[in-house]
Amino acid sequence: MATITSIVIATAGLGCTAPAAQGAARRVVKAGESIQQVVDAARPGDTVAIGPGTYRESIQVTVPGLTLTGAGAATVISPGTAGSKNACALAGHGICVTGTADTKLTGVNIRALTVRGFTKNGIWGTGTDRMSVREVLAQDNGQQGIGQEKSIRGDFRDNTSKNNGQSGIYLANTISEEGGATDTQGTVIQGNNLSGNRIGVGIRRLRNLTVDGNDITGNCAGVMVVGDEGKPRAGALAVTRNTVSANNKYCAASSRLPYFQGTGILLTGVEDTTVTGNVVRDNTGASSMSGGVVLFPSMVGIANTRNTIKDNVLQGNGPADLADRDKGSGNSFTANACKISEPTGKC
């Protein structure tokens, strides 16, 4: 293994979102050195600064308040050699931030690096509180580019996530269990560029979050907000000010969804959600979920209820700009600029 020449510099305040220990340090990793070895030596509140280069390893983070920061696109995390045996590598992920449902890992920050080519997820958090991912490029990963489960108060801003096998950004209550929606206590997905994925933003069984100001194009679907029969129901969230255009890739059917293509913003089995101020254009297809903004019953027949679709600009979506293909009650469509709706009269 390469020799580690980490530089530890005492710092008084690094602006981390988690409580930092007094004397928090900046630890530098250079090309050819092991990021994981430095992370393992870090203390709460430390910053691990990763220099330019390609680092062939997976990184397991269990230190609260740790900031992992690169040098922008020049810092690349890619799959490691056969000797990379930590839990994150064995799961097929790039960077893992891991707490538990009962003891959340708090305030981990990931900044300004590229994570690509992993068989599963580029960045994956589970059991986290205030995990923050900013200015990251997540590319060509087999499942999610960036995601988390069993977590609260996440912050995902100014990232680019493209050409991943599933979602650019994916947030869920849990990926392996049934159950009601998790209250995220204000998670934010903002200012990201999401393209060439199966789904730009995937939200599954969550409440109380915002999807705002993202540029979402060239996926099979732009935004999917998915709920089911669990209680509390998914919803009570906002999809605002996004540009959702030409999400016209073809995605084959799965065990839970029919094939989809040309879907801008989809609500399925959710309640009390606001879709407002978005520009949704040129999303076209022949799927039952195709169109600009689409309300669609969940795969177990749960209807959308009390959702508000207003003040959106919708152009060139097909077969409709607005499509209510559900039988839920209390859904409203007001002040949207569009031409074609299903049923008629909602534009």
N, C-alpha and C positions, 0 to 999 in steps of 0.2 A: 504494500500500500504506500502511496506517496506520502512524504513527510508533510505534516501540517505546520504551516508557519503563520498561524492566526495571530493577528494583532489585536490586543485588548486595550481599549482606551476608555477610561472612566469618563462618564458623562452624567450631567446633572438631570437633564430632562430631554427625552427623545420624542415627545408628543404621541406616545402610544395610547391606545384607548383602554388598556387594562392597567391595574395598579402595578407600578414599577418599583422594584426593590431599590433602596438607596445604593448608589454606586453602580447603576446599570451600565453595561459595557457595550462597546461596538466591536464586534469580532469579524475580521476580514478573511474571506476565503478566496484564494487565487486559483486560476486554472490548473488542473492537475491534482488539486487537493480534494478532500472529502467534505462536502457540505454536512452530511449526517454526523460526522465526528465532531464538527464544531457545534451543531445544534444540540448534540448530546451533552456537551460541556456548558451550554448556556444556562443562564439563570433568568427568572422572571424579569421582564422589562428589557432584556438585552436586545440588541440589533445584530443580526448576522448579515453582513454586506458581502454579496457574491459578485466577484469581478467578472469581466467578459470572458467567454469561453463556453465550451460544451461540457456539461457535467452529466455523465452517464450513470445515473443512480436515481432511486426514489427516496423521498425525504419524509420521515415520520416525525411530526411535531406533537409533543405532549407538554410543552413548557408554556404556562400562561404568560400572556403579555409579550410574547416573542414577536419581533419584526424580522421578516425574511425579505430582503430587498436585493434586487439585481441592478444591472447597468443597462436596463432597457432590453431591446431586442437582441443585444449582443450577449446576454446571459441566457443560455439555453439548457433546460433540463430535459433529458431524453432517457429512454429505457437503458438500464444498466446491464452489466455483465452478469454471468452466472453467479458471481460472488455476492450480488446484492440480495440479501435475505431478510431484510426487515419486513414488518407486517404490511407496510404500504406496497413494497415491491411484490410480495407474494400475492397481494390482491390485484395486481396489475395497474395500480394507480401511480401518478407522478408525485404529487405532494398531498399528504394526508394530515389533517388537523383533527385530533381524536380526543374527545372526552367521553362521557357517558350520559345517559338520560338523567341520572340522578346528580352527577357532578360534572357540570358543564366546564369545558376548557374555555377560558375567557380571554378575549382581547388579542387574538393572534392576527397579525397583519402580514399580508403577502403583497409585494410591490414590484413592478417594473422588471418582469422577466418573462421568458417564453417557456411554455411546457408543452411538449408535443410528442406524438408517436406512441403513446401508451395504449395498451390493449383495452383498458377500462377507462377511468376518468383522469383528466389532466390534474385538476385540483378537487379534492373531495373532503368535506367536513362532516363530522358526525358528533353529536353531543357538544355543540359549540355555542358560545354566547359572545356576540359582537365580533365574530370573525369578519375581517375586512379584506377584500381582494380588489386591487386597483392597478390600472395600467399594465395588465397582464395580457399576453398573447397566448391563447390556448388553441392549439391547432392539430388536426389530424389524429385526435384521440378516438378510441374505439367506441366509447359511450358518451359520457357527458364531458364537455369542455371544462366547465366550472360548476360545482354543485355542492349541496349539503342536505342533510336530513337531521331530524331530531334536534333542531337548533333554533335559536332565537336571536333577534336583533342583528341579523347579518347586514353587511354593507358591500355591494358589488357595483363598482363605478368605473367608467372609462376604460373598460377592457375590450379587447377584440377576441371573439371566440368563433372560429370558423372551421368548416369541413370536418366536424366531429360526427361520429356515428349516430348519436342521439341528439341531445339538446346543446345549444350554445351555453345557456345557463339553465340549470334545473334545480328546483327547490321542492322538497317533499316533506310530508310528516315523517314517513318512514318508507323505505323501499322494499322491505321484506315482510311486513306485517299489515294486517287490516286494522282499521280503527278510525276514530273521528279526526277532524282537522285540528292541527296544532295552531295556536295563536303565536305568531312570530314576534309579536310585541314591537312591530314597526320595521321589519326588514325592508331594505331599499335596493332596487335594481335600476340603475340610472346611468344614462350616457354611454351605453355600451354599443359596439358594432357587432352584429350577429348575422353571419351569412353562411350559406352552404351546408347547414346542419339539417337534420331531420326536423327539428323544431327550434325556432330561435330562442324563445323563453318558454319553459315548461314549468307550470305550477300545479302541484298535486296535493290536494287535501290540506290546504293551509288557509289561515285567516290573518287579516291585519298586516298587509304589506302593500308596497307601491312599486309599480313597473312604470317608469317615467323617463321620457326623453331619449329612448333608445332608437337606433337605426337598424331596422330588421329587414333583410332582403335575401332572396335567393334560397330560402329554406323550403321545405314542403309546407310548413305552417309557420306563421310569424309568432303568435302568442297563443298558447293553449292553457286555459285555466280549467282544471279537471277536478270534479268532486264526485262523490258516490253516496251510498246510503248511510255512511257513518255519521255519528253525532258527536260533537257539534259538526254542522255542515261546513263545507268549504265556502269561502266567500268573505264578505266584509273587507274587500280590498279595492284598489284603484289601478286602472290601466290608463295612463294619461300622457298626452303630448308625444307619443311615439310616431315615427314614420315607418309604416309597414307596407312594403311594396314588393310586387312580383315574386311572391313566395310560391313558385310554381313547379318546384321539383316534385317528382312522384315518389311516394312512400308506400310500400306494400302493407297490406293488412297485418295486424298482430292479433294476439289472443284477446286484447281488450278493445281494439279500435279497428274499424274498417280502413281500407286504403284511403289516403288523403293526399290532396294536391290543390294548390291554389287557395289556401286558407289564410286569411289575414289575421283576425282575432276571433278565437273560438271560446265560448263559455259552454261547459257541459256539466250539468248537475250542481250548479253553484247558486248562491244567494247573496243579495245585498251588495253587489259589486257595481262599481261605476266605471264606465268606459267613456272617456270624454277628452276632447281636444286632440284626438289623433288624426293623422293623415294616412288614409288607407287606400291604396290604389294598385290597380293592375294585378290583383290576385285572382287568377282564373283557373277553373278546372271543372271536372264532371263528377267529383266525389259528392257524397251526401253532406260533406262538411265544407265544400268549396264556397267561396264568396268573401266579401269584405269583412263584415262583422256578422258572426253566425252564432245563434243560440241553438243548441242541439242536446237532446236528452242523453243522459249518461248510459253506459252500456248495461246498467242494471235498471234502467227505466226511470231514474230520478230526474225530475224536471228542474229547470232553472226558475227561480222565483225572486221577485222584487229587485231585479237588476235595472240599472239606468244607463241607457245608451244615448248620449246627447252631445251636441256641439262638435261632431266629428265631420271631417271632409272626406268623402268617399267617391272615388272616380275609377271607372274602367274595371270594376270587379265583376266576376261572372261565376255563376249565372245571376247574381244579385249583389248590390252594394250592401244591403241589409237583409238578413234572412233569419226569420224566427221560425225554425222548424221544430218547435217544441210546443208543449201544451201547458206550460207553467203559468202561474198567475202573478200579476203585479209587475211585469216587466214593461218598461216604458221606453219609447223612442221619440226624442224631441230635438228639434232644431239641428238636425243633421243635414248637411249639404250632399245630396245624392240623387240618383236618377231612378234606379230600379230597386224594388223591395219585394220580399216574399213574407207574408201576403202583401198585396199592393196597399198603398196608403201610409206606409211608415216613413217614407222620405218627406 
